[in-house]
Each structure stands twice: as structure tokens, then as C-alpha cells.
Amino acid sequence: MTATAATQTPEAPFRPFETALDRDNSLSLLRGATEGADDGELFLERRRSESLVLDDGRIRSAGYDAAEGFGLRAVRGDVAGYAHASELSESALKRAVGMARLAVGSGGGTLAAAPAGTNRRLYGDFDPISDAGFAAKIDTLRAIDEYLRALDKRVVQVTATLAASLQEVAILRPEGNLITDVRPMARISIAVIVEREGRRESGHHGGGGRIGLSGLMDPSHWQPVAREALRVALVNLDAVPAPAGSLEVVLGPGWPGILLHEAVGHGLEGDFNRKKTSAFAGLMGQQVAARGVTVLDDGTIPDRRGSVSVDDEGTPGARTVLIEDGVLVGYMQDRQN
């Protein structure tokens, strides 16, 4: 089937200062919460998500979730006061002010400069959930199941997932700036179990990004994904136990990068190094990896899962080199660090 079937009706845009809160009053409360602090903001959010899962020829689950609320933060030195609520109302905001101010204490801080502004958009502001109709999504999942079973008689089970979410944020800063972002996300995931002579193995493949569901639902996209999941499962049928011991490992591009994230990435976060609890603390400018190894954190690639026009503090996304030719040259920082 094609992905151009009837779409669902999208929700109205998230505009909390037009529908639930008065901007001037909210700014006054925010300034009261951050008086004498070093930093802070009012973060407002609406998030919606949908997930459909077909397993073994049947729809196993169909879920939809929606939530909205705010978080109020005041930072003084190493301490952050944070209060949040799942309702957008002035009364809830007033209650949050008292909680957030506990971190400020007697004050004495000076508000840090506001984040740099940006007009750069790394993804669209569309709603991926309403990008295709519910029936079209179900038909796509069933088509994936039928396609894989027809490809190879050794396929005994197929699990296919379509998921989409939309996060809409508004960040009000004490200096009066209002920063907004609309963050779509969609993904497809396909898992296959094959059986040969009593031995069962599985394979998995998927993908997505800050894109609509319609492109992922097109057969020209999901059929290669399905074939790759099947290929992995069939390769695993011939797999033998790996030898024990210390071995050199070569990582390919893509998901193996998660290993780099876990092994190195957390240690390069600014707070751990400021507190000197990271293995990389105090090693700036020193060689920490083999020559030829460069590691960077890049949130500026358009339409990717990790793309961010602005982060949750209102700072524009950036491309940060962490290790260059084996030498430690940077950390991943938030505003506090």
C-alpha cells in the first residue's frame, strides 16, 4: 500500500500564553523566582505520542498518550531548585515559585547572559502522528508481516512497530525572551524470527528521525528495512559462539555508536568533569585516544533523531568536537557548567 492514505486531523498549535497563561504575569512570577539566582527559566511543554505494534499477525497494542505542563527552575551555584506541574495555570505557577526559590536562599547571584538567539530550523514543525490515517498505519503493519513471510518460508514470527511523537515547547527566560520549538519524531522498527531444523534466531532493523510517518510507511522505505532484519536473522542461523578472551573489535557506522556513547560519552559531560568525578577530569589537551580518533557531539544534522534546533535551556544546537586526533579538546556543557 502507499502512504498517501487519508491523514488524521492535527491538533491546534501549542500556544500556552494565548490559551492558559498571561505572559506578563508569568514573566513577573519567573523574575520573582530567579531574583538573586544565577540562572533559571520557565519551561512549558505539550507532548503527544502514538505507538502501534503488530506481533505474529495480530495488532498487539495501540497506544496514545498526551500530557502537558511546566517546569520552573532557579539555579544558584551548584544548587538547582525545580518545581513542576501537569497543569498550566497561574495558581500552579505561583506554588512552583516558592519551591524553586528554596535553592536561591538569600540570593546574591547575578543572572547569566541569555542564550544566543537563532532562527535556524533543523526540522519541520509538522505533526507526524496525523501524517497518515489510523487505518493506513494498520494496513502498513500487516503488509510488512505478509511481505516477510512471503520472502522466506523460514520466517516464523514478525513484529513491526510504527511510532510517532510530537513535543512542543515554549521557554520563557527572565530577561523576557520567549523561545519556542516544535520537535517531531517518527520511527519504524521490524523484528523477525526465523527457524531452521529446530534452531531459532532473530534479526532487527529500523530507523526514523524528526520526519513524518508517511515516508516511513512507503514500501520503498520499509521493504529494505524488512529485508535487512531478515538478513540479520538468517546470518544468525549460521553463527557460532565467539571465542573467549581479549579481542580487537571494529565498529561500523550507525547504532554501534551507542557503545561509544556509553563508554566515553558520559565521561565527557561537563558536570562530571567540573566535579572531578570523570576519568577525563583534568586531561584537557592530553592524548586520551589513539591518533586518528575524533569524537564529536553534533545536534545540527537536519532531521535526525538527535537534531535539536534549541535545547531545553533555549541554547541553539551545536557541533562540539570532544576528542580530536586522539586529544581531548572539549566537554559537553549545559549553561550551569
C-alpha positions as CSV (number, residue, x, y, z in Angstrom):
1,M,0.0,0.0,0.0
2,T,1.1,3.6,-0.3
3,A,1.5,6.1,2.5
4,T,-0.8,8.7,1.0
5,A,-4.0,7.5,2.7
6,A,-6.2,9.9,4.5
7,T,-4.5,11.8,7.3
8,Q,-5.8,12.4,10.8
9,T,-6.9,15.8,12.0
10,P,-3.9,17.6,13.6
11,E,-4.2,19.3,17.0
12,A,-4.1,23.1,17.2
13,P,-0.6,24.6,17.8
14,F,0.7,24.8,21.4
15,R,0.4,28.4,22.4
16,P,0.2,28.5,26.3
17,F,0.4,32.2,26.6
18,E,-2.7,32.6,24.4
19,T,-4.8,29.8,25.9
20,A,-3.8,29.2,29.5
21,L,-1.4,31.8,30.9
22,D,-0.8,35.5,30.8
23,R,2.7,36.1,29.5
24,D,3.3,39.3,31.5
25,N,2.1,37.7,34.8
26,S,4.2,34.6,34.1
27,L,7.3,36.7,33.5
28,S,6.7,38.6,36.7
29,L,6.5,35.3,38.6
30,L,9.6,33.9,36.9
31,R,11.6,37.0,37.8
32,G,10.5,36.6,41.4
33,A,11.6,33.0,41.4
34,T,15.0,33.8,39.9
35,E,15.8,37.1,41.8
36,G,19.3,36.6,43.2
37,A,19.8,33.5,41.2
38,D,22.5,32.7,38.6
39,D,20.1,31.3,36.0
40,G,16.6,29.9,35.5
41,E,13.7,29.6,33.2
42,L,10.1,28.6,32.8
43,F,9.8,25.6,30.5
44,L,6.3,24.8,29.2
45,E,5.6,21.6,27.2
46,R,2.9,19.7,25.4
47,R,3.8,16.1,24.3
48,R,1.8,13.6,22.4
49,S,2.8,10.1,21.3
50,E,1.3,7.1,19.4
51,S,2.6,3.6,19.1
52,L,1.2,0.7,17.1
53,V,2.6,-2.8,17.3
54,L,1.8,-5.8,15.2
55,D,3.1,-9.1,16.5
56,D,2.6,-12.6,14.9
57,G,-0.1,-11.4,12.5
58,R,-2.2,-9.5,15.1
59,I,-2.2,-6.0,16.5
60,R,-0.8,-6.5,19.9
61,S,-1.0,-2.9,21.1
62,A,-2.2,0.5,20.0
63,G,-1.4,3.3,22.4
64,Y,-1.8,7.1,22.5
65,D,-0.6,9.4,25.3
66,A,-0.9,13.2,25.7
67,A,0.4,15.4,28.5
68,E,1.3,19.0,29.2
69,G,2.7,21.0,32.0
70,F,5.6,23.2,33.0
71,G,8.8,23.2,34.9
72,L,10.2,26.2,36.8
73,R,13.9,26.3,37.6
74,A,16.1,28.6,39.6
75,V,19.9,27.9,39.8
76,R,22.3,29.3,42.4
77,G,25.8,28.0,42.4
78,D,25.7,24.2,42.4
79,V,22.1,24.0,43.6
80,A,19.1,24.0,41.3
81,G,15.5,24.5,42.6
82,Y,13.0,22.8,40.4
83,A,9.2,22.6,40.6
84,H,6.8,21.3,38.1
85,A,3.1,20.7,37.5
86,S,1.0,18.9,34.9
87,E,-1.4,21.8,34.7
88,L,-1.0,25.1,33.0
89,S,-2.4,27.7,35.4
90,E,-1.3,30.7,37.3
91,S,-2.1,29.2,40.6
92,A,0.1,26.2,39.9
93,L,2.9,28.6,38.7
94,K,2.6,30.6,42.0
95,R,3.0,27.4,44.0
96,A,6.1,26.5,42.0
97,V,7.8,29.8,42.6
98,G,8.0,29.1,46.4
99,M,9.6,25.7,45.8
100,A,12.1,26.9,43.2
101,R,13.2,29.8,45.4
102,L,14.4,27.4,48.1
103,A,17.6,26.9,46.0
104,V,18.2,30.6,45.8
105,G,18.2,31.2,49.5
106,S,19.4,34.7,50.4
107,G,20.4,35.3,46.8
108,G,23.5,37.2,45.8
109,G,23.8,35.8,42.3
110,T,23.8,37.6,39.0
111,L,21.7,36.2,36.2
112,A,23.9,34.8,33.4
113,A,23.6,36.2,29.9
114,A,20.7,34.9,27.8
115,P,21.4,32.1,25.3
116,A,22.3,33.2,21.8
117,G,19.3,33.6,19.5
118,T,18.8,31.5,16.4
119,N,16.4,31.3,13.5
120,R,17.8,28.0,12.3
121,R,15.3,25.2,12.0
122,L,16.7,21.7,11.6
123,Y,13.4,20.0,11.1
124,G,9.8,20.8,10.2
125,D,7.0,21.8,12.6
126,F,4.5,19.2,11.3
127,D,2.6,16.6,13.4
128,P,3.9,13.1,12.5
129,I,1.0,11.5,14.3
130,S,-1.6,13.0,11.9
131,D,0.7,12.4,8.9
132,A,-1.3,9.3,8.0
133,G,-4.7,7.8,9.0
134,F,-5.0,5.1,11.6
135,A,-6.3,2.5,9.1
136,A,-3.3,3.2,6.8
137,K,-0.9,2.6,9.6
138,I,-2.6,-0.7,10.4
139,D,-2.5,-1.7,6.8
140,T,1.2,-0.9,6.6
141,L,2.0,-3.2,9.6
142,R,0.0,-6.0,8.0
143,A,1.7,-5.5,4.7
144,I,5.1,-5.8,6.4
145,D,4.1,-9.1,8.0
146,E,2.9,-10.5,4.7
147,Y,5.9,-9.3,2.8
148,L,8.4,-11.0,5.2
149,R,6.5,-14.3,5.3
150,A,6.4,-14.4,1.5
151,L,10.2,-13.7,1.3
152,D,11.3,-16.7,3.2
153,K,9.5,-19.8,4.5
154,R,11.8,-19.9,7.5
155,V,10.1,-16.8,8.9
156,V,8.0,-17.9,11.9
157,Q,7.3,-14.5,13.6
158,V,7.3,-10.9,12.6
159,T,7.0,-7.9,15.0
160,A,6.5,-4.5,13.4
161,T,6.2,-1.1,15.1
162,L,5.2,2.3,13.9
163,A,5.6,5.1,16.4
164,A,5.4,8.9,16.3
165,S,5.5,11.7,18.8
166,L,5.3,15.5,18.9
167,Q,6.9,17.7,21.6
168,E,6.0,21.4,21.6
169,V,7.9,23.6,24.0
170,A,8.0,27.2,25.0
171,I,10.8,28.5,27.1
172,L,10.4,31.9,28.9
173,R,13.6,33.5,30.1
174,P,13.9,36.0,33.0
175,E,15.1,38.7,30.6
176,G,11.8,38.3,28.7
177,N,12.8,36.2,25.7
178,L,10.4,33.5,24.6
179,I,11.9,30.6,22.7
180,T,9.8,28.0,21.0
181,D,10.4,24.7,19.3
182,V,8.3,22.0,17.7
183,R,10.0,18.6,17.7
184,P,8.5,15.8,15.6
185,M,9.8,12.2,15.8
186,A,8.8,9.1,13.9
187,R,10.3,5.6,13.6
188,I,9.7,2.2,12.2
189,S,11.0,-1.0,13.8
190,I,10.9,-4.5,12.4
191,A,12.0,-7.7,14.1
192,V,12.0,-11.2,12.5
193,I,12.4,-14.7,14.0
194,V,13.4,-17.5,11.7
195,E,13.7,-21.2,12.3
196,R,15.7,-24.0,10.7
197,E,15.9,-27.5,12.0
198,G,14.7,-26.5,15.4
199,R,17.1,-23.6,15.8
200,R,15.5,-20.1,16.1
201,E,17.3,-16.8,15.6
202,S,16.2,-13.2,15.3
203,G,17.1,-10.1,13.4
204,H,16.1,-6.5,13.9
205,H,16.3,-3.3,11.9
206,G,14.6,0.1,11.9
207,G,15.1,3.8,11.6
208,G,13.5,7.2,11.8
209,G,14.1,10.7,12.8
210,R,12.5,14.1,13.0
211,I,10.3,13.3,10.0
212,G,6.8,12.3,9.2
213,L,5.4,8.8,9.2
214,S,4.3,8.9,5.6
215,G,7.8,8.5,4.2
216,L,8.5,5.5,6.6
217,M,5.2,3.9,5.5
218,D,6.1,3.9,1.8
219,P,7.1,0.4,0.6
220,S,10.2,1.9,-0.9
221,H,11.4,2.6,2.6
222,W,10.1,-0.2,4.7
223,Q,10.8,-3.1,2.3
224,P,14.6,-2.6,2.6
225,V,14.3,-2.3,6.3
226,A,12.4,-5.6,6.4
227,R,14.9,-7.3,4.2
228,E,17.8,-6.2,6.4
229,A,16.0,-7.5,9.5
230,L,15.6,-10.8,7.7
231,R,19.2,-10.9,6.5
232,V,20.5,-10.4,10.1
233,A,18.2,-13.3,11.3
234,L,19.4,-15.6,8.6
235,V,23.1,-14.8,9.3
236,N,22.5,-15.6,12.9
237,L,21.3,-19.1,12.0
238,D,24.9,-19.8,10.9
239,A,26.5,-18.0,13.8
240,V,28.9,-19.9,16.1
241,P,29.9,-19.0,19.7
242,A,32.6,-16.2,19.8
243,P,35.9,-17.2,21.3
244,A,36.6,-16.0,24.9
245,G,39.4,-13.5,25.6
246,S,40.5,-10.0,24.7
247,L,39.8,-9.3,21.0
248,E,40.0,-6.3,18.7
249,V,36.6,-5.0,17.7
250,V,35.7,-3.0,14.6
251,L,32.6,-0.9,14.9
252,G,30.6,0.0,11.8
253,P,28.6,3.3,11.5
254,G,25.2,3.7,12.9
255,W,23.9,2.1,16.1
256,P,27.3,0.8,17.3
257,G,27.8,4.4,18.2
258,I,25.8,3.7,21.3
259,L,28.8,1.8,22.6
260,L,30.9,4.9,22.2
261,H,28.2,6.9,24.0
262,E,28.2,4.6,27.0
263,A,32.0,4.0,27.2
264,V,33.1,7.6,26.5
265,G,30.2,10.0,26.2
266,H,29.0,10.2,29.8
267,G,32.6,10.8,30.9
268,L,32.8,13.8,28.7
269,E,29.7,15.5,30.2
270,G,30.7,18.8,31.8
271,D,29.2,18.3,35.3
272,F,31.2,15.1,35.9
273,N,34.4,16.9,35.0
274,R,33.5,20.1,37.0
275,K,33.1,17.8,40.0
276,K,36.2,15.8,39.0
277,T,34.4,12.5,39.1
278,S,35.1,11.7,35.5
279,A,38.0,9.7,34.3
280,F,38.6,12.6,31.8
281,A,38.8,15.3,34.5
282,G,42.0,17.4,34.3
283,L,43.0,15.8,31.0
284,M,42.1,18.7,28.6
285,G,44.8,19.0,25.9
286,Q,46.2,15.5,26.6
287,Q,46.0,12.4,24.4
288,V,43.2,10.1,25.6
289,A,42.7,8.0,22.4
290,A,44.7,6.7,19.5
291,R,45.8,9.2,16.9
292,G,43.3,9.4,14.1
293,V,40.3,9.1,16.6
294,T,38.0,12.1,16.5
295,V,34.8,12.2,18.6
296,L,32.2,14.9,18.3
297,D,28.7,15.6,19.6
298,D,26.6,17.1,16.7
299,G,23.0,18.2,17.2
300,T,22.9,20.2,13.9
301,I,22.4,17.4,11.3
302,P,18.9,18.1,9.9
303,D,16.0,15.7,10.5
304,R,18.0,13.2,12.7
305,R,16.8,11.7,16.0
306,G,19.4,13.8,17.8
307,S,18.8,17.0,15.9
308,V,17.9,19.9,18.2
309,S,17.2,23.5,17.0
310,V,17.4,24.6,20.6
311,D,17.8,22.6,23.7
312,D,15.6,22.7,26.8
313,E,17.5,25.7,28.2
314,G,17.0,27.6,25.0
315,T,20.6,27.2,23.7
316,P,20.9,26.6,20.0
317,G,22.1,23.1,18.9
318,A,25.8,22.9,18.2
319,R,28.5,20.8,16.8
320,T,31.1,20.2,19.5
321,V,34.4,18.5,19.0
322,L,35.3,16.4,22.1
323,I,38.3,14.4,21.0
324,E,40.4,15.5,18.0
325,D,43.1,13.2,16.6
326,G,43.2,11.5,20.0
327,V,43.5,14.7,22.0
328,L,40.8,15.8,24.5
329,V,39.7,19.2,23.3
330,G,36.2,19.7,24.8
331,Y,33.3,18.7,27.0
332,M,29.5,18.6,26.5
333,Q,28.2,21.6,28.6
334,D,24.9,22.9,29.8
335,R,24.5,26.5,31.0
336,Q,25.4,25.7,34.6
337,N,28.7,24.0,33.7
